[in-house]
């Protein structure tokens, strides 16, 4: 059955609740994309484009500036946390359920403003996209960049990821590598005849445990790096000395560092091992230097902070669009079974973005 149409006259928190209740785990975004498209097409001031389950809505007011405001509509899998419920916790009203933080409350802010702001003071390209929580090759924003590059003609970008209502500039880069040790198989009763690959990983693990990551200042924001073991595999059977073991390592690096430099650092750090890159993505500088960015920070009214996790602001930066993260919700609750957002924060983010687009 199709999802019911959204009532855009409701307050933004109620719209967020309705959006969250339309389950949209990555790969199953169509029902939510359908109702978002209907809501956007109801606004005659918007020109609407759909590509798969991504929807783009543009104003055409002849302004001398255009900004892009984006958010993804998919979530990680549900775990008995839908439908959304409203609760009071220590006197604070919250919405509890999958997507309330990551990132349908931010999407609700986008949608409410896209429909209601007939004549913003800058032209706006509103983007609602699919497949953010899965493989980068499926990402709807990346697909739009390939199929409709004209969408990304903008001076500044805002990604409505959860930031607790603060402006978080840019993001760290990320790279994952496999650190491989090899040895010789033997019967464990005659272990001296073999060469234990798992034991060899001990040296790599010791280096990681002793490593102290840097904090790197980039354009006035302090990005904390990290280098962590995130997985280990090895072993053949309970009575066999293993001839191979693999340690998976994730390095989160400051946006002033390139992917190539990050790879070179890891190859030197694990010089005694075979190092294979399995995934990487560049970071994004803070994106706060343009006049339009400074105006936005002033409208929000709080000092900008760095974004430690990787977000799609990096994709925008790669396309020449300086971008920041801004949205309701505590990012530490993203993907949690107890995912919940403070209702007042959803309203505050809507108010700040509305004030900036209309003042």
C-alpha positions, 0 to 999 in steps of 0.5 A: 500500500502506498504511504499516506500523503504528508500533511505539510501544514503540521509542525516540523516535528510532526512531519519528522515523525510521519517521515520516520514512520515510513520505513526506508532502510537503504534499498527500500526508499521508494515509498518515502521518496514518493511522498516527498515528491508529491509534497514538493510538486504541490509547491508551484515555486519549485521545479522538481526532478526525480532520479531513481529515489532521489528528488531535487527541487529548485527555486528560480527567483533570479537571486545572485546566489544559489545554495544547495541543502541536502539530506539522505532519506534512507536509514540503517535497519530497523530493530524494533524501534518503529513506529516512532513514539513521543516520550518525556525524558527528564522533562524533555520531550523527545521522538524515539525511533529509527531515523529520528537522528540520522537523519529524517528530522533534518530531512523534515526541516528541509521539506518544510522549508522547501514547500513554505519558502516561496521567495528565499533570499538566495536561490535554493537547490533542495536535494533528498537522496537515497542509499547513503548508509551503504556502499559509496558506489550506490550513493544517490548524491554521487549518482546525481553528480553523474546523471545531472551535474547541473544540480551542483551549480551552487556557491555553498552547501549544507548537509542536514546531518545530525550535529546537535544544532551546531554548525560542523565544518567539513569532515575527516577523511577515512581509509581502511586497510588490511594488514596481512601477515604470512607464515607456514602451516603446521600441526599445533602439536608440532608448532615449532615446525610452523610459523604462526601468522597470528603471532606476527600480528602482535607487533602491528597491534602493539604499534597501534596500542602505543600510537598517539593520534594527532589533533590537526588545525585546519582553517581554524578548526581542530580535527582529532585523528584516530588510528584503530584496529577494527577487525582481525581474521585468521586461523584454519582449524583448532589444531593447525598453526595458521599461515595467514592472518589479517588485521583491518585498520581504519585511519581517520585523518584531518581534511588537510591530508590527502588519501595518497598521503594517508596511504603512504603513512600507513604503508610506512607505519606497517612497513613489515607487513603487506598493506592493502587499501580496501576503502578510502574517501577524502575529507573536506576542509571546513568550508567557512571562508565564503561570505555566504558561509559566514552569514549562515554561521552568524544566523545559527549563532554558535561557534562552528566545530569540526565534524569528526566522522565522514559525511557527504560534505566531502562529495560536495567539496570534491565538486567545488562546493564548500559545505557544512553539516547542520541538523538536529540530533545528537550524532552519537545516537545515530544508528543506536537502538535508542535513537531519539531526538529532542523535539525543541532541537528540531524546531530550533534548527528549522527556525535558524535555517528559516531565519537565514533564508529569509532575513 
